[in-house]
Amino acid sequence: MWYKIISEFQKSNETTLDLKIELHLAFYVMNLLKTNYTFSIHDQKIIIKDKSDKEVDKQTFFYWYSFTRFQELIMEEETIFKEFNILRDKVLPAIEKIKIPELKDTDDEQTKKKKIDKITSNNEKITKLQDHVKSEADNSNHKINTLRNFRSMYPSIDSLERFLKNIQIIMENA
């Protein structure tokens, strides 16, 4: 769920962001949280509303951000990791089962050619399967690292306070 939200935002966002800049980071996180919380300004005060459009206080938001969101991210990371391990556990034994014929000095030319063709074909299959596992490992690692990075954003109540102040600045000046 979270990885999909992050990747969709990254694809649709037309603003160049540098997540080392505090307001950029706040803009990024604010947009990722849109499906769960929305932010607005009323009488120079930030208003936080949950997905049922009910106003929530900062403590409720902090709790959700620190526990619920965190747990959702961990569970998604674990799911990605398990799915990769299932794939790997299927592919690696398949690679092991691929037999490479042995060339013998006693083989005639036709048999040698057939064995060489089979060796070439089987090596291509092995390479293709290995490349698939490597590609999936890279993809899984990218997803997990993306989620881990998001999980580590604004890890304390002080940093979340700064996040809310930054959202207020963004909304007052956008």
N, C-alpha and C positions, 0 to 999 in steps of 0.2 A: 504494500500500500504506500508506504513512505517513499520508497525508491521511485515508484511510478509518479508520485506527486513532484518529487525533486526533478526527475528527468523531463517531465512535461513542462515544468516551469523553465528549466534551462533551455528547452527548445523554443518556447513561446516568448520568453523575455527578450525584449529588444534593447534594453538598457545595458550598457557595459558596466559590469560590476567587478570591483576589487574587494574581496571579502576581508582584506586586511584593514579596510576603511570602515570605521564603526557604523556610519549611516548606511553604507552599502550592505553591510552584514545584517543590520536591522531590517532593511527593505527586503532582503532575501528571505530571512526567517519569517517576517510578517506575511509574505506571500505564500510561503510553504504551509503556514498555519491556517490559511483561509478556510479550509474545509472544516476546521474545528472551532476556530475563534476568529472574530472580526474585531477590528479596533476602530474607534471613532473619537472625535473630540467634541465635548459639549462644555461650554463655559470654561474653557481652557483646562479641562480635566479629561484625562483619557478614559474612555468607556470601553470595557471588554465585554463582548457578548459571545456566548457559546453557540453551537450549531443549531440549537432550538430557539435562537434569538433572545435568550434570557441573559440579562446582565449578571456578570459574576464579579466578585471582588478580586483584588490582586492575589490574595492568599490562595483562593480556589484555583486561579490560573497558575500560580507558582507550583501548587501541588500537582496539578495535571501535567504541567510541563516537566516537572522533575521526576514524577513517578510513572504516570500513565504513558506519556509520550516515550519516555525512556524505555519502559518495558515493551512497548509496541516495536520500537526500533531493535531492541535486543532479540525479540522473537522473530522479526523479519530477517535479521542477520543469521540467526540459527537456521531458519528455513532455507535460506540461500545456501548455506554451508551443507546442510543435510542433502539438499537436492543435488549439489555437485558431487557429494560423496556417493550417492546412489548411482549417478551416471558413471563415475570413475570405477565403482565396484562392478558395474556391468561391462564396461569397455575393457578394462585391464585383463580380466579373464578371457575375453574374446580375443585379445591380442595374443595371449599365451597359447590359445588353441590353434592359432594359425601355424600350420606346419610348413617348414622350409625343407624342400627335398634336398637330399644329399647327392652331390655329383660323385660318381665313381669312375675309376679308370676303366672299368669293364663296360661302361655304358657305350652303346653305339652312338653315332652322330645324331640320329633322329631322337633318341631318348635324351641325350644331352641337351638338344635344342628345346625339347618339351620341358625338361627340368629347369633350364635357364629361364624360359618364358614363365613357368610357374613361380620360380624364385622372384623374378621381377614383379610379377603380378602380386604375390603375397607381400613383398616388401612395400609396394605401393599401398596395399590395404593397411598394413601396419602403420606406415607413415601417416596415412589419412586418419586413422583412429587416434594416433598419438597427437596429431595436430588438432583434432576435435577436442580431445581432453585438455590440451594446453589452452586452446581458445576459450573453452568453458571455464577453466581455472582463472584465466585472465579476466573474463567477464564477471565471474563470481567475486573475485578479489576487488574489482572496480566497484561493484555494487556494495559490497560489505564496507569498503573504505569510505564510500560516499555516505552511507548510513552512519558509520562511526564518526565521521567528521560532523555531520548534523547533530548527532547525539551529544557531542562534546561542546556544542555552541551554547553559551550562556549557562555555565554549570552551577552558578551560585545565585543566591537571592539578590546579592549586590549587582551581579552582572545582569540579571533579569530586570532589576530596577532601571539600570542604564538602558537596557533594551526598550523598555516602555517609554523612557524619556526620549530616546532616539525616534521611536515611532511618532511621538507627539511632534517632534521637530519636523519629521518628514511630512506629517499630515498638515501641519500649519503652513508649510512652505510649498506644498505640491500644487 
